[in-house]
Amino acid sequence: MGFNRMNLLRRMIEVQTLVLQYQKEGRNQRWIHANIIYPKYLISIATYYRFLGTNAKKELKELEALKKEAICNRPDPNRRTETQYPRK
Protein backbone atom coordinates (compact mmCIF):
# COMPACT_ATOMS: atom_id res chain seq x y z
CA MET A 1 0.00 0.00 0.00
CA GLY A 2 1.48 3.31 -1.05
CA PHE A 3 1.83 6.22 1.31
CA ASN A 4 -0.68 9.01 0.99
CA ARG A 5 -2.90 11.09 3.24
CA MET A 6 -5.92 8.79 2.91
CA ASN A 7 -3.94 5.75 4.10
CA LEU A 8 -2.55 7.75 7.01
CA LEU A 9 -6.05 8.83 8.04
CA ARG A 10 -7.29 5.25 7.86
CA ARG A 11 -4.44 4.17 10.14
CA MET A 12 -5.32 7.00 12.54
CA ILE A 13 -8.93 5.77 12.67
CA GLU A 14 -7.72 2.22 13.44
CA VAL A 15 -5.55 3.50 16.29
CA GLN A 16 -8.37 5.67 17.67
CA THR A 17 -10.77 2.73 17.57
CA LEU A 18 -8.31 0.49 19.44
CA VAL A 19 -7.74 3.19 22.07
CA LEU A 20 -11.48 3.60 22.69
CA GLN A 21 -11.89 -0.16 22.98
CA TYR A 22 -9.13 -0.54 25.58
CA GLN A 23 -10.13 2.60 27.50
CA LYS A 24 -13.55 1.02 28.08
CA GLU A 25 -11.70 -1.84 29.78
CA GLY A 26 -10.01 0.68 32.11
CA ARG A 27 -6.56 0.86 30.54
CA ASN A 28 -4.65 4.15 30.41
CA GLN A 29 -3.18 5.65 27.24
CA ARG A 30 0.46 4.91 28.04
CA TRP A 31 -0.34 1.22 28.63
CA ILE A 32 -2.32 1.07 25.39
CA HIS A 33 0.57 2.60 23.45
CA ALA A 34 3.23 0.36 25.01
CA ASN A 35 1.33 -2.93 24.78
CA ILE A 36 -1.08 -2.62 21.86
CA ILE A 37 -0.21 0.23 19.48
CA TYR A 38 3.59 0.22 19.42
CA PRO A 39 4.05 -3.49 18.65
CA LYS A 40 1.57 -3.33 15.77
CA TYR A 41 2.15 0.13 14.22
CA LEU A 42 5.68 1.02 15.45
CA ILE A 43 4.83 4.67 16.13
CA SER A 44 6.37 6.87 18.80
CA ILE A 45 4.44 8.24 21.74
CA ALA A 46 4.43 11.71 20.13
CA THR A 47 2.94 10.35 16.91
CA TYR A 48 0.44 8.34 18.95
CA TYR A 49 -0.79 11.49 20.71
CA ARG A 50 -0.92 13.33 17.36
CA PHE A 51 -3.08 10.50 15.98
CA LEU A 52 -5.42 10.82 18.96
CA GLY A 53 -5.65 14.60 18.55
CA THR A 54 -6.64 14.49 14.88
CA ASN A 55 -10.25 14.35 13.68
CA ALA A 56 -9.39 11.69 11.11
CA LYS A 57 -12.95 10.68 10.19
CA LYS A 58 -13.83 14.24 9.22
CA GLU A 59 -10.66 14.73 7.18
CA LEU A 60 -11.12 11.40 5.42
CA LYS A 61 -14.70 12.29 4.44
CA GLU A 62 -13.49 15.64 3.07
CA LEU A 63 -10.71 13.99 1.04
CA GLU A 64 -13.08 11.37 -0.37
CA ALA A 65 -15.55 14.10 -1.35
CA LEU A 66 -12.79 16.05 -3.10
CA LYS A 67 -11.65 12.92 -4.89
CA LYS A 68 -15.19 12.16 -6.10
CA GLU A 69 -15.63 15.77 -7.22
CA ALA A 70 -12.36 15.68 -9.12
CA ILE A 71 -13.37 12.46 -10.86
CA CYS A 72 -16.79 13.86 -11.79
CA ASN A 73 -15.36 17.14 -13.11
CA ARG A 74 -12.57 15.53 -15.10
CA PRO A 75 -12.83 16.34 -18.81
CA ASP A 76 -13.72 13.52 -21.16
CA PRO A 77 -10.52 12.47 -22.99
CA ASN A 78 -12.52 11.37 -26.03
CA ARG A 79 -14.27 14.71 -26.46
CA ARG A 80 -12.72 16.99 -29.04
CA THR A 81 -12.28 20.60 -28.07
CA GLU A 82 -11.71 23.81 -29.99
CA THR A 83 -8.03 23.88 -29.02
CA GLN A 84 -7.49 20.42 -30.48
CA TYR A 85 -9.40 21.08 -33.69
CA PRO A 86 -9.64 24.82 -34.27
CA ARG A 87 -12.11 26.26 -36.74
CA LYS A 88 -10.76 27.55 -40.03
C-alpha positions in Angstrom: 0.0 0.0 0.0 1.5 3.3 -1.1 1.8 6.2 1.3 -0.7 9.0 1.0 -2.9 11.1 3.2 -5.9 8.8 2.9 -3.9 5.8 4.1 -2.6 7.7 7.0 -6.1 8.8 8.0 -7.3 5.2 7.9 -4.4 4.2 10.1 -5.3 7.0 12.5 -8.9 5.8 12.7 -7.7 2.2 13.4 -5.6 3.5 16.3 -8.4 5.7 17.7 -10.8 2.7 17.6 -8.3 0.5 19.4 -7.7 3.2 22.1 -11.5 3.6 22.7 -11.9 -0.2 23.0 -9.1 -0.5 25.6 -10.1 2.6 27.5 -13.5 1.0 28.1 -11.7 -1.8 29.8 -10.0 0.7 32.1 -6.6 0.9 30.5 -4.7 4.2 30.4 -3.2 5.6 27.2 0.5 4.9 28.0 -0.3 1.2 28.6 -2.3 1.1 25.4 0.6 2.6 23.4 3.2 0.4 25.0 1.3 -2.9 24.8 -1.1 -2.6 21.9 -0.2 0.2 19.5 3.6 0.2 19.4 4.0 -3.5 18.6 1.6 -3.3 15.8 2.2 0.1 14.2 5.7 1.0 15.5 4.8 4.7 16.1 6.4 6.9 18.8 4.4 8.2 21.7 4.4 11.7 20.1 2.9 10.4 16.9 0.4 8.3 19.0 -0.8 11.5 20.7 -0.9 13.3 17.4 -3.1 10.5 16.0 -5.4 10.8 19.0 -5.6 14.6 18.6 -6.6 14.5 14.9 -10.2 14.4 13.7 -9.4 11.7 11.1 -12.9 10.7 10.2 -13.8 14.2 9.2 -10.7 14.7 7.2 -11.1 11.4 5.4 -14.7 12.3 4.4 -13.5 15.6 3.1 -10.7 14.0 1.0 -13.1 11.4 -0.4 -15.6 14.1 -1.3 -12.8 16.1 -3.1 -11.6 12.9 -4.9 -15.2 12.2 -6.1 -15.6 15.8 -7.2 -12.4 15.7 -9.1 -13.4 12.5 -10.9 -16.8 13.9 -11.8 -15.4 17.1 -13.1 -12.6 15.5 -15.1 -12.8 16.3 -18.8 -13.7 13.5 -21.2 -10.5 12.5 -23.0 -12.5 11.4 -26.0 -14.3 14.7 -26.5 -12.7 17.0 -29.0 -12.3 20.6 -28.1 -11.7 23.8 -30.0 -8.0 23.9 -29.0 -7.5 20.4 -30.5 -9.4 21.1 -33.7 -9.6 24.8 -34.3 -12.1 26.3 -36.7 -10.8 27.5 -40.0 
